[in-house]
Amino acid sequence: MNKSVIRNGIGIMLIGLMLFFVFLMARISIPYFSFRHDVAFLKTKQPELHVPIWVQAFYIHVATGTFVLLIGIFQFVKPLLAKRPKLHRMLGITYVTLILLFTAPAGFVMALYANGGIWAQISFTITAVLWWVFTFRAYLNAVKKKFRQHLANMYRSYALTLTAVTLRLYVFILPHFIYLHSTQMYVLVAWLSWVPNLLVAEILIARWKTKGSIIPGAQQSATSL
C-alpha cells in the first residue's frame, strides 16, 4: 500500500480521535453552565467558590477551552493549510486571541488555587505560562514570516492545549494501576498532564527538522498574518 495513503489514513484517524475528545470535553463542560455549585470538579472547590476572581477565571477557562481545543486541530490539517489559507489564518488568529487574552490567563489564576498543594500549583502555573509564551511566539513568528519557528511553536502550544485531555485521561486510568493518596495522585497527574506532551512535540519538531520538511501550505498561510 502506498505510504502516502497510509499516512493520510493515520491522519484521518487522529483527527477523528481528537474530535471525539473535543466532544467529551464539551460534555464535561456544558453542565457547569447550570451555574450550580455541586457539579463534578466544583464539588472539590467549595472554598474557592467564594473567591470572585477564581470563579470568573473558572468559567472563562471552561467556556473557551473547548473552542481552543477544537480550533487547534484544524491548524495542522494539510488540505486546509494548502487550499484554504484565509480560513487557516482566521482560525489561527481566533486560537491565538482566545489563549492569550482568556484561556491561558484564566488557567494561570486557577493554577494559584489548584488542588494538591504547592507542587500541583507550580505545575499548573508553569503550564499556563508556557502555553501563553509558546502561543505568543508562534504568532510573532508568523508575523515575521519565520514559518519553521511558527510551526514549531504551534506544536508546543497545541501540546499544552491537549493538557485538558491528557489530564482527564490520567485521572481516569492511573488509579487502576497505581495506588496513591489522593493528593499525591493529583500532583503526579498535574505533571504528567503536560510534560510528556511537550516531549512528544519536541520529538515531532526534531523529526521534521531532520527531514527538512514543513507542512505544505503553512508558508503561504502564514504570509498574510
Secondary structure, DSSP 8 states (H G I E B T S, - for coil): --HHHHHHHHHHHHHHHHHHHHHHHHHHHGGGGG--SSSGGGGG-TTGGG-HHHHHHHHHHHHHHHHHHHHHHHTT-HHHHHH-HHHHHHHHHHHHHHIIIIIHHHHHHHHHT-TT-HHHHHHHHHHHHHHHHHHHHHHHHHHTT-HHHHHHHHHHHHHHHTHHHHHHHHHHHGGGT----HHHHHHHHHHHTTHHHHHHHHHHHHHHHHHT---TTHHHHHHT-
